[in-house]
């Protein structure tokens, strides 16, 4: 009977448990009704979601970007580079951010008028009417209320229309002013939809929404190709958005480059005007300097000076040589004929023919004189004649030499003066050249800058004329055939999985939050006591009531009481006949079990009396529908004899009852006055079994007073009611041996399909089945109410 159990117990004071998969899975069958409920609920939600959700399609396109990092543009020839100086050479990463920029998307919204959306309803479905709406709005002013609430346009058969639930009709093309704003409504495409829902969007919020649906990827890190993807519920709108976005991107790129070229041309023209004026001023400075300094060509002038100095130096050297020659002639004349002879000067170095002839004559006379001097006497008249002629010739030579020397000295002084002037002019040339080079440098700088600007002006004008886009469309926008979302198969599978997972999580949560007894194994592990019997619950259709099993009943609960009746033979040494029923708190089923066990014993042929010793809150008289005017309390105070107090229950002739009687002011003192033992002794003489319905031990001490006189104590623990902490109190009773033959009855068992009986649960604190009625399918609504705590 105990097939299913709650095998995992986190409150087991450290005892180890082996995981039992079957037991773990079986506990879910108790709440089997949650699985079909949530499965139907999740599938219904999936169906509704698929009906109301517009399918989203993805549109893709690819473009090529000229990227300087990837080599495009760098491998072109110089001419092409010059022609495209304002294009190409872009970073793919930068262009990705440019395409995703807010201004471009705002331009797309403006071009396509996406701040207005037209939809219609077809059952649960929402139909997008992009470019096929029967009405077209042209707003001038949109109010804040218009941005929050859609406008519904109802088209009438006569070509007129109304707004929302208003009855006032308007004509197409008429200017309308209402709480949504100021706009014109014109007739659009032919359509079968007569009710159009118009949504107004704030462009700033719409830009963010559209950018979230735009994806830009670089399929290959080594390429400069970008793939643009855009998600939209309208296939045509997805294509238009990408086309408009690329057009705006290209136009923006061309505008930027043309603006750059235009600004460059303006700058170059301005600089050319300034440089032209500065170059004219510098050229005038060169002209003025040359005029003031008498310069034509400084290099040629320097060469002339050098050549003149060289020529003048040659002449000066000739004069000096002639002077040296004249000096040697003078020395020769002075010494000739008066001492040792010296060499005669070379006449080829003398340019004056008179001096040459005189020297030749002097030399001849001197030779003749010497020849006669060797052959004649000193006083020879012929020798004297030669001496006289030599003297005259020498004098003539001296005079001639003096004349020549004076002329050469004058010539030398003139030549030296010329040299001085040439040297002075040559020394002044570096200063002039430095000054001229400074002026000339400014002229050269201005000329080069002027030529450079002229070249760049032509290049810029050429590049401006040949400006092309930096991107090229590879694949035009193409929309997927199947929607990107929702994925119908995924939604259905997810809904089915949710219908299974949610109940599992809910059941686990119930078990996690539940601190009550859930299984027989928990009782035995916590208390180390034997469970002598398990009692299920009984139900009747329409309402749950208490019931007493019949002798002919074949219900599961009746069989369980018969099993409990049989197990009484194994209490203690088998002779236990006085039994006390107690529990931790009220409502755990002591009275129910004691009544039905007494009835079962009576059906078995045993004479049984049920004694109600709950003197604080008696209930036996109500359950058995007998009088409570006199009972145990009267006997305890000596007002009546026991035989006068015993009543027949009407359930069976051998089943009697002794009710508790009127409520005494001091129940504990009354039970401890000594008459209880006498009462039980008298009853043992008349009955086979004495069953005592006592108060809960966990609340008062009455059960402990009664326990001194009984043979066995049956402690009732109720499934899903008794708190786990109470089991520890039972374990303490076992260790302290407070009661004789203490054992446990597990009441209100409800393992459902996992237990094997399919018992129900509820009613009157713990509720019961009728004898013969079994719940075959169960009431799903009552189970759900019970689950959420409304039963």
C-alpha positions in Angstrom: 0.0 0.0 0.0 3.0 2.3 0.4 4.3 2.4 -3.1 4.9 6.1 -3.3 6.8 8.1 -0.8 8.5 11.4 -0.4 12.1 10.0 -0.4 14.1 13.2 0.0 14.0 14.6 3.5 16.1 17.7 4.3 15.0 17.6 8.0 16.4 14.2 8.8 18.9 15.3 11.4 21.8 14.2 9.2 20.6 10.7 8.3 21.6 9.6 4.8 19.0 8.6 2.3 19.2 6.8 -1.0 17.6 8.6 -3.9 14.6 6.6 -5.2 13.8 7.8 -8.7 10.4 6.0 -8.8 9.4 7.6 -5.5 10.6 11.0 -6.7 8.6 10.7 -9.9 5.5 9.2 -8.3 4.9 12.2 -6.1 4.1 14.3 -9.2 1.1 12.0 -9.9 -0.6 13.3 -6.8 -1.1 16.5 -8.8 -1.7 14.9 -12.2 -4.5 17.3 -12.9 -2.1 20.2 -13.1 -0.4 18.8 -16.2 -3.4 18.8 -18.5 -4.6 22.1 -17.1 -1.3 24.0 -17.7 -0.8 22.1 -21.0 -4.2 23.3 -22.3 -3.6 26.7 -20.9 -0.1 27.1 -22.5 -1.2 25.7 -25.9 -4.2 28.1 -25.8 -1.8 31.0 -25.0 0.4 29.9 -27.8 -2.5 29.8 -30.3 -3.6 33.2 -29.1 -0.1 34.6 -29.4 0.4 33.3 -32.9 -3.0 34.8 -33.9 -2.4 38.3 -32.5 1.3 38.6 -33.3 2.3 39.9 -36.7 5.0 37.8 -38.3 8.3 39.6 -38.6 10.4 39.2 -41.8 14.1 40.0 -42.2 15.3 41.9 -45.3 19.0 41.7 -46.2 21.3 43.5 -48.6 25.1 43.7 -49.0 27.3 46.6 -50.0 31.0 47.1 -50.7 33.0 49.8 -48.8 36.3 51.1 -50.1 38.5 50.6 -47.1 42.1 52.0 -47.0 43.1 49.3 -44.4 42.0 46.5 -46.8 44.0 47.8 -49.8 41.2 49.2 -51.9 42.2 52.5 -53.3 45.9 52.1 -52.5 46.5 49.8 -55.5 45.1 52.3 -58.0 47.4 54.3 -60.3 48.4 57.8 -59.5 46.1 59.4 -62.1 43.1 57.6 -60.6 44.1 58.5 -57.1 44.4 62.2 -58.2 41.0 62.0 -59.8 39.4 60.5 -56.7 41.1 62.4 -54.0 37.8 63.1 -52.3 36.6 59.5 -52.4 37.5 56.0 -51.2 39.9 55.2 -48.4 37.4 54.7 -45.6 37.4 52.4 -42.6 34.7 49.7 -42.6 34.2 50.1 -38.9 33.6 53.9 -39.2 31.2 53.4 -42.0 29.3 50.9 -40.0 28.7 53.5 -37.3 27.8 56.1 -40.0 25.1 53.9 -41.4 23.7 53.3 -37.9 23.7 57.0 -37.1 20.5 58.8 -36.0 20.5 61.5 -38.7 20.4 58.8 -41.5 17.5 56.9 -39.9 15.7 60.2 -39.3 16.1 60.9 -43.0 14.6 57.5 -43.8 11.6 58.1 -41.6 11.1 61.5 -43.2 11.4 60.1 -46.8 9.1 57.2 -46.2 6.7 58.9 -43.7 7.2 56.1 -41.3 6.0 58.2 -38.4 2.5 57.1 -39.5 1.4 53.4 -39.5 -1.8 52.0 -40.9 -3.2 48.7 -39.7 -6.5 46.8 -39.8 -7.8 43.9 -37.9 -9.0 40.6 -39.3 -10.4 38.5 -36.4 -7.5 38.2 -34.0 -4.9 39.1 -36.6 -3.5 42.5 -37.2 -2.9 43.4 -40.9 -0.3 45.9 -41.8 -1.4 48.3 -44.6 1.9 49.8 -45.6 1.4 51.4 -49.1 -2.0 49.8 -49.4 -4.0 51.7 -46.9 -7.4 53.0 -48.1 -6.8 56.3 -46.3 -3.7 58.5 -46.2 -3.1 61.1 -43.5 -1.0 64.2 -44.0 -0.5 65.7 -40.6 0.5 69.2 -39.9 0.4 69.0 -36.1 0.3 65.9 -33.9 -0.5 66.4 -30.3 0.9 64.4 -27.3 -2.4 62.6 -27.0 -2.2 61.6 -30.6 1.2 60.0 -30.0 -0.3 57.9 -27.1 -3.7 56.8 -28.6 -4.3 55.4 -32.1 -6.8 57.0 -34.4 -9.5 54.7 -36.0 -10.9 55.8 -39.3 -14.2 54.3 -40.4 -14.8 54.5 -44.2 -18.4 54.9 -45.2 -19.9 53.7 -48.5 -20.5 57.2 -49.7 -16.8 58.1 -49.6 -17.0 59.8 -46.3 -15.5 58.7 -43.0 -15.7 59.0 -39.2 -13.2 58.9 -36.4 -13.4 56.3 -33.6 -16.9 56.1 -32.1 -17.9 59.6 -33.2 -20.9 60.1 -35.5 -19.7 63.2 -37.3 -18.7 62.5 -40.9 -15.9 64.1 -42.8 -15.0 64.2 -46.5 -11.7 63.1 -48.0 -9.3 66.0 -48.6 -10.9 68.1 -45.8 -8.7 69.6 -43.2 -9.5 68.1 -39.8 -8.6 69.4 -36.4 -9.3 67.3 -33.3 -7.5 66.1 -30.1 -5.0 64.1 -32.3 -3.8 67.2 -34.1 -4.4 69.0 -37.4 -4.2 66.9 -40.6 -5.7 66.1 -44.0 -7.3 62.7 -44.8 -7.1 61.6 -48.4 -8.3 58.6 -50.2 -5.7 55.9 -50.6 -5.5 52.5 -52.3 -8.6 50.4 -53.0 -9.0 47.9 -50.1 -11.7 45.7 -48.6 -10.8 47.0 -45.2 -13.2 49.7 -44.0 -11.7 50.3 -40.6 -8.1 51.6 -40.5 -6.2 52.1 -37.3 -3.7 54.9 -37.6 -0.7 55.0 -35.2 1.3 58.2 -34.8 4.9 57.8 -33.6 7.4 60.2 -32.1 10.4 60.3 -34.5 12.9 60.2 -31.7 11.5 57.0 -30.2 10.9 55.5 -33.7 14.5 56.0 -34.6 15.7 54.0 -31.6 13.2 51.3 -32.3 14.3 51.0 -36.0 18.0 51.0 -35.1 17.4 48.1 -32.7 15.9 46.2 -35.7 18.9 47.1 -37.9 21.8 44.7 -37.9 25.1 45.4 -39.7 27.6 42.5 -39.9 30.9 42.0 -41.7 30.7 38.4 -43.0 34.4 38.2 -43.7 37.0 40.0 -41.5 39.3 40.2 -44.5 36.8 41.8 -46.8 35.1 45.2 -46.9 31.6 43.8 -47.5 28.9 44.8 -45.1 25.6 42.9 -44.7 22.6 44.9 -43.6 19.6 43.2 -42.1 16.4 44.9 -41.1 13.4 43.3 -39.3 9.9 44.4 -40.1 6.3 43.0 -40.2 6.0 44.4 -43.7 8.1 42.9 -46.5 7.8 46.0 -48.7 8.6 48.4 -45.8 11.7 46.4 -45.0 13.0 46.7 -48.5 12.1 50.4 -48.7 13.9 51.1 -45.4 17.1 49.5 -46.5 17.0 51.2 -50.0 16.2 54.6 -48.4 18.9 54.1 -45.8 21.6 53.3 -48.5 20.4 56.2 -50.6 20.7 58.6 -47.6 24.1 57.1 -46.8 25.4 57.6 -50.4 23.9 61.1 -50.7 25.4 62.1 -47.4 28.8 60.7 -48.4 28.7 62.6 -51.8 27.5 65.8 -50.0 30.4 65.6 -47.6 33.0 65.1 -50.4 31.5 67.8 -52.6 31.4 70.2 -49.6 35.1 69.3 -48.9 36.0 69.9 -52.5 34.1 73.2 -52.7 35.6 74.5 -49.5 39.1 73.5 -50.8 38.5 75.4 -54.1 37.4 78.5 -52.2 40.4 78.3 -50.0 42.8 77.9 -52.9 41.2 80.8 -54.8 41.6 83.0 -51.8 45.2 82.0 -51.3 46.0 82.5 -55.0 44.7 86.1 -54.8 47.0 86.8 -51.8 50.0 85.0 -53.3 49.6 86.8 -56.6 49.8 90.2 -54.8 52.7 89.2 -52.7 54.6 87.8 -55.7 54.2 91.1 -57.6 55.6 93.0 -54.6 58.6 90.7 -54.4 59.3 91.0 -58.1 59.2 94.8 -57.8 61.7 94.6 -54.9 64.1 92.6 -57.1 63.8 95.1 -59.9 64.4 98.1 -57.6 67.4 96.4 -56.0 69.1 95.6 -59.3 68.5 99.2 -60.5 69.8 100.8 -57.3 72.9 98.5 -57.2 73.5 98.5 -60.9 73.3 94.7 -61.1 72.5 92.6 -64.0 74.1 89.3 -63.2 76.1 89.0 -60.0 77.9 85.9 -61.1 79.0 87.3 -64.5 80.1 90.5 -62.8 82.2 88.6 -60.3 83.8 86.7 -63.2 84.6 90.0 -64.9 86.3 91.3 -61.8 88.4 88.2 -61.4 89.5 88.2 -65.1 90.4 91.9 -64.9 92.4 91.4 -61.7 94.2 88.5 -63.3 95.0 90.5 -66.4 96.2 93.5 -64.4 98.3 91.2 -62.2 100.0 89.9 -65.3 100.8 93.3 -66.5 102.0 94.3 -63.0 104.3 91.2 -63.0 105.7 92.3 -66.4 106.4 95.8 -65.1 108.1 94.3 -62.0 110.2 92.1 -64.2 111.2 95.0 -66.4 112.2 97.0 -63.3 114.3 94.0 -62.1 115.9 93.8 -65.5 116.6 97.6 -65.5 118.1 97.2 -62.0 120.4 94.4 -63.3 121.4 96.6 -66.3 122.3 99.4 -63.9 124.4 97.1 -61.8 126.1 95.7 -64.9 126.9 99.2 -66.2 128.2 100.3 -62.8 130.6 97.4 -62.5 131.6 96.8 -66.1 135.3 97.6 -66.7 136.1 98.4 -63.1 136.4 95.1 -61.4 135.5 91.5 -61.6 133.2 91.0 -64.6 129.5 90.1 -64.0 127.3 88.5 -66.5 125.7 90.9 -69.0 121.9 91.2 -68.7 119.8 89.2 -71.2 118.6 91.6 -73.8 115.6 89.5 -74.8 113.9 90.5 -71.5 114.3 94.2 -72.4 111.5 95.7 -74.5 113.2 99.1 -75.3 115.2 98.9 -78.6 117.3 102.0 -77.7 118.4 100.4 -74.5 119.1 97.2 -76.3 121.3 98.9 -79.0 123.1 100.9 -76.3 123.8 97.7 -74.3 125.0 95.9 -77.5 127.3 98.9 -78.3 128.5 99.0 -74.7 129.3 95.3 -74.8 131.2 95.6 -78.0 133.3 98.6 -76.8 134.0 96.8 -73.6 135.3 93.7 -75.5 137.4 95.8 -77.7 138.9 97.7 -74.8 139.8 94.5 -73.0 141.4 93.1 -76.1 143.5 96.2 -76.6 144.3 96.4 -72.9 145.9 93.0 -73.1 148.1 94.1 -76.0 148.8 97.8 -75.4 150.0 100.0 -72.6 147.6 101.7 -70.3 148.3 105.1 -71.7 147.8 104.1 -75.2 145.7 106.8 -77.0 143.6 104.1 -78.7 142.8 102.5 -75.3 141.8 106.0 -74.0 139.5 106.4 -76.9 137.8 103.2 -76.1 137.5 104.2 -72.4 136.0 107.5 -73.4 133.4 105.8 -75.7 132.6 103.3 -72.9 132.0 106.2 -70.5 129.8 108.0 -72.9 127.8 104.8 -73.7 127.4 104.0 -70.0 126.1 107.5 -69.3 123.6 107.1 -72.1 122.5 103.7 -70.8 122.0 105.1 -67.3 119.9 108.0 -68.6 117.9 105.6 -70.7 117.4 103.2 -67.8 116.3 106.0 -65.5 113.8 107.2 -68.1 112.5 103.7 -68.5 112.4 103.1 -64.7 110.4 106.3 -64.2 107.9 105.2 -66.9 107.6 101.7 -65.4 107.2 103.1 -61.9 104.3 105.2 -63.1 102.8 102.1 -64.9 103.3 100.0 -61.8 101.5 102.5 -59.6 98.6 102.7 -62.1 98.3 98.9 -62.3 98.4 98.7 -58.5 95.6 101.3 -58.3 93.5 99.3 -60.7 94.1 96.2 -58.7 93.0 97.9 -55.6 89.8 99.1 -57.2 89.1 95.6 -58.6 89.7 94.0 -55.2 87.4 96.4 -53.5 84.6 95.7 -56.0 85.1 92.0 -55.7 84.9 92.2 -51.9 81.6 94.0 -52.1 80.0 91.4 -54.3 79.2 88.8 -51.4 77.2 91.5 -49.5 75.2 92.4 -52.6 74.8 88.7 -53.4 73.5 88.0 -49.9 71.1 90.8 -50.0 70.0 89.8 -53.5 69.7 86.2 -52.5 67.4 87.1 -49.6 65.1 89.1 -51.9 65.4 86.3 -54.6 64.5 83.7 -52.0 61.2 85.4 -51.1 60.5 85.6 -54.9 61.2 81.9 -55.3 59.0 81.0 -52.3 56.1 83.0 -53.6 56.6 81.6 -57.1 56.7 78.0 -55.9 53.6 78.5 -53.7 51.8 80.2 -56.5 52.6 77.3 -58.9 51.6 74.8 -56.2 48.3 76.5 -55.6 47.6 76.6 -59.4 48.3 72.8 -59.6 46.1 72.0 -56.6 43.3 74.2 -58.0 43.3 72.1 -61.1 43.5 68.9 -59.2 40.7 69.9 -56.9 38.5 71.0 -59.8 39.2 67.7 -61.5 38.5 65.7 -58.4 35.3 67.7 -57.8 34.1 66.9 -61.3 34.9 63.2 -60.9 33.5 62.6 -57.3 31.9 59.1 -56.9 30.5 57.2 -54.0 32.7 55.1 -51.7 30.3 52.2 -51.6 28.7 49.9 -54.2 25.6 47.8 -53.9 26.3 44.2 -54.3 23.0 42.5 -53.6 19.7 44.5 -53.6 17.4 44.1 -50.6 15.8 40.7 -50.5 13.2 39.6 -47.9 13.0 36.2 -46.5 10.1 34.0 -47.5 9.5 32.5 -44.0 9.0 34.9 -41.1 11.9 35.4 -38.7 9.6 35.4 -35.8 7.5 34.1 -34.3 8.7 30.6 -35.1 5.5 28.6 -35.0 7.2 25.3 -34.3 9.3 26.8 -31.6 6.2 28.5 -30.0 4.2 25.2 -30.1 7.1 23.3 -28.6 7.8 25.9 -26.0 4.1 26.0 -25.1 4.1 22.2 -24.7 7.3 22.3 -22.7 5.9 25.1 -20.5 2.7 23.0 -19.9 5.0 20.3 -18.4 7.7 22.4 -16.8 5.4 24.8 -15.0 3.5 22.1 -13.1 6.8 20.5 -12.2 8.1 23.7 -10.8 4.9 24.5 -9.1 4.8 21.0 -7.5 8.4 21.3 -6.4 7.6 24.7 -4.9 4.7 23.2 -3.1 6.9 20.5 -1.6 9.6 23.0 -0.8 7.2 25.3 1.0 5.3 22.5 2.7 6.4 21.8 6.3 3.8 19.1 6.9 4.0 15.3 6.9 3.9 14.0 3.3 4.9 10.3 3.6 4.9 7.3 5.9 8.7 7.2 5.6 9.0 10.7 7.1 7.1 9.5 10.1 9.1 6.4 10.7 12.5 8.1 10.1 11.7 11.0 12.4 10.1 9.1 15.2 11.6 5.6 14.9 8.1 4.2 15.6 6.0 1.8 13.6 3.0 3.0 11.7 0.3 0.5 12.6 -2.1 1.6 9.9 -2.8 4.1 7.1 -6.2 5.6 6.7 -7.4 7.3 3.6 -10.2 9.8 3.1 -13.8 9.6 2.0 -15.8 11.8 -0.3 -19.4 12.1 -1.4 -20.5 13.9 -4.5 -21.6 17.5 -4.1 -20.2 17.9 -0.5 -17.6 16.3 1.7 -19.0 14.9 5.0 -17.9 12.7 7.8 -19.2 9.1 7.6 -19.0 5.8 9.4 -18.1 2.8 7.4 -20.7 0.2 6.9 -20.3 -3.5 7.6 -20.8 -4.3 3.9 -18.5 -1.5 2.6 -15.8 -2.5 0.2 -14.3 0.9 -0.1 -10.5 1.4 0.3 -11.0 3.2 3.6 -13.1 0.4 5.0 -10.4 -2.1 4.0 -7.8 0.0 5.7 -9.8 0.0 9.0 -10.1 -3.8 8.7 -6.3 -3.9 8.3 -5.9 -1.6 11.3 -8.3 -3.9 13.3 -6.1 -6.9 12.4 -2.9 -5.1 13.3 -4.2 -4.4 16.8 -3.3 -8.1 17.5 0.4 -7.1 17.2 0.3 -4.3 19.8 2.5 -5.1 22.7 2.1 -8.8 23.6 -1.1 -9.0 21.7 -3.4 -8.5 24.7 -3.8 -4.7 24.4 -7.5 -4.0 24.8 -7.6 -0.5 26.3 -6.5 1.9 23.6 -6.1 5.7 23.7 -6.2 7.9 20.7 -4.3 11.2 20.8 -2.6 13.6 18.5 -0.5 16.8 18.4 -3.2 19.2 17.7 -6.9 19.2 16.9 -8.3 18.2 13.5 -5.9 15.3 12.9 -8.7 12.7 13.0 -8.7 11.1 16.4 -12.5 11.0 16.7 -13.0 9.8 13.1 -10.5 6.9 13.5 -11.8 5.9 17.0 -15.4 5.8 15.8 -14.7 3.8 12.7 -12.2 1.5 14.4 -14.8 0.8 17.1 -17.4 0.1 14.4 -15.1 -2.2 12.6 -14.4 -4.1 15.8 -18.1 -4.4 16.5 -18.6 -5.7 12.9 -16.0 -8.3 13.7 -18.0 -9.4 16.7 -16.2 -7.7 19.4 -18.0 -5.8 22.1 -16.6 -2.3 22.0 -17.1 0.9 24.0 -15.9 4.3 22.8 -15.1 6.6 25.8 -15.0 10.4 25.1 -12.4 11.8 27.5 -11.9 15.1 25.7 -13.4 17.1 28.5 -12.5 20.4 26.9 -13.8 20.2 23.4 -15.9 17.0 23.0 -17.2 16.0 19.6 -18.2 12.3 19.8 -21.8 13.1 20.7 -22.2 15.3 17.5 -20.6 12.6 15.3 -22.6 9.8 16.7 -25.7 12.0 17.2 -26.2 11.0 20.8 -26.9 13.0 24.0 -24.2 14.7 25.9 -26.2 15.6 29.0 -24.3 13.0 31.2 -21.0 11.3 30.7 -17.5 10.8 32.0 -17.4 14.2 33.8 -20.5 13.1 35.9 -18.8 9.8 36.7 -15.6 11.5 37.8 -17.5 13.6 40.4 -19.5 10.6 41.6 -22.9 11.8 40.3 -23.8 8.6 38.4 -23.1 5.0 37.9 -21.2 3.9 34.8 -24.0 1.7 33.5 -26.4 4.7 33.7 -24.1 6.7 31.4 -23.4 4.2 28.7 -25.4 4.8 25.4 -26.0 2.7 22.3 -24.6 4.2 19.1 -27.1 2.7 16.8 -24.3 1.7 14.5 -24.1 -1.8 15.8 -25.5 -3.6 18.8 -22.0 -4.3 20.2 -20.9 -0.7 19.7 -21.6 1.5 22.8 -20.4 5.0 23.7 -19.6 6.8 26.9 -19.6 10.5 26.0 -17.6 13.2 27.9 -20.7 14.9 29.4 -20.9 18.5 30.5 -17.7 20.6 30.4 -16.1 20.7 33.8 -14.1 23.8 35.0 -11.1 21.7 35.9 -10.6 18.8 33.4 -7.0 17.9 34.5 -7.9 17.8 38.2 -10.9 15.7 37.4 -9.0 13.1 35.4 -6.4 12.9 38.2 -8.8 12.3 41.1 -8.4 8.5 41.0 -11.8 7.5 39.6 -10.4 7.0 36.1 -8.8 3.7 37.1 -12.0 2.5 38.6 -13.9 3.5 35.5 -11.6 1.5 33.2 -11.7 -1.5 35.6 -15.5 -1.6 35.4 -15.5 -1.2 31.6 -13.0 -4.0 31.1 -15.4 -6.4 32.8 -18.1 -5.6 30.2 -16.3 -5.0 26.9 -13.6 -6.6 24.7 -12.1 -3.3 23.7 -12.1 0.1 25.3 -11.3 2.9 22.9 -10.6 6.3 24.5 -10.8 9.6 22.5 -8.5 11.9 24.4 -7.5 15.5 23.9 -4.4 16.4 21.8 -1.3 15.7 23.7 0.5 18.6 22.1 -2.0 21.1 23.6 -2.9 19.9 27.1 -1.7 17.3 29.6 -4.9 15.3 29.8 -3.6 12.6 27.5 -0.6 12.0 29.8 -2.9 11.5 32.8 -5.0 9.0 30.9 -2.0 7.2 29.5 -1.1 5.8 32.9 -4.1 3.4 32.8 -4.2 2.3 29.2 -2.6 -0.6 27.4 -1.5 1.2 24.2 -1.5 4.7 22.7 -2.4 5.2 19.1 -0.9 8.6 18.1 -2.7 10.0 15.1 -0.6 11.9 12.4 -2.5 13.4 9.5 -1.1 13.6 6.0 -0.4 17.2 4.8 -1.7 18.6 8.1 0.6 17.5 11.0 3.7 19.8 11.1 7.0 18.0 10.8 8.2 19.6 14.1 5.5 17.6 15.9 7.2 14.3 14.8 10.2 15.3 16.9 7.9 15.6 19.9 6.6 12.1 19.3 10.2 10.9 19.1 10.8 12.4 22.5 7.7 10.6 23.9 9.2 7.4 22.6 12.6 8.0 24.2 10.9 9.1 27.5 8.5 6.1 27.4 5.7 8.3 28.4 3.1 6.0 26.9 2.7 2.3 26.9 3.0 0.6 23.5 3.2 3.9 21.6 2.4 3.5 17.9 1.2 5.7 15.1 -1.8 5.8 12.8 -1.2 7.7 9.5 -4.5 9.4 8.7 -5.8 11.3 5.7 -3.3 9.7 3.2 -3.6 11.2 -0.2 -0.8 9.9 -2.5 -3.1 10.1 -5.5 -2.1 8.1 -8.6 1.3 7.5 -7.0 -0.3 5.8 -4.0 -2.5 3.5 -5.9 -5.9 4.2 -4.4 -6.7 7.6 -5.9 -8.0 8.9 -2.6 -9.5 12.3 -2.5 -9.1 14.8 0.3 -11.1 17.5 2.0 -14.1 18.4 4.1 -14.6 18.9 7.8 -11.1 19.5 8.7 -9.9 16.3 7.0 -12.9 15.0 5.0 -14.0 11.5 4.1 -15.3 9.4 1.2 -18.6 7.6 1.5 -18.4 3.9 1.8 -19.2 2.9 -1.8 -18.4 6.0 -3.8 -15.0 6.2 -5.3 -13.6 9.2 -7.2 -12.7 8.0 -10.7 -11.7 11.2 -12.5 -11.8 13.8 -9.7 -13.1 17.3 -9.8 -10.5 19.4 -11.4 -11.9 22.7 -10.3 -12.0 21.6 -6.7 -8.4 20.4 -6.9 -7.3 23.7 -8.2 -9.2 25.5 -5.5 -7.6 23.2 -3.0 -4.1 23.8 -4.4 -4.4 27.6 -4.1 -5.8 27.3 -0.6 -9.5 28.1 -1.3 -11.0 24.7 -0.4 
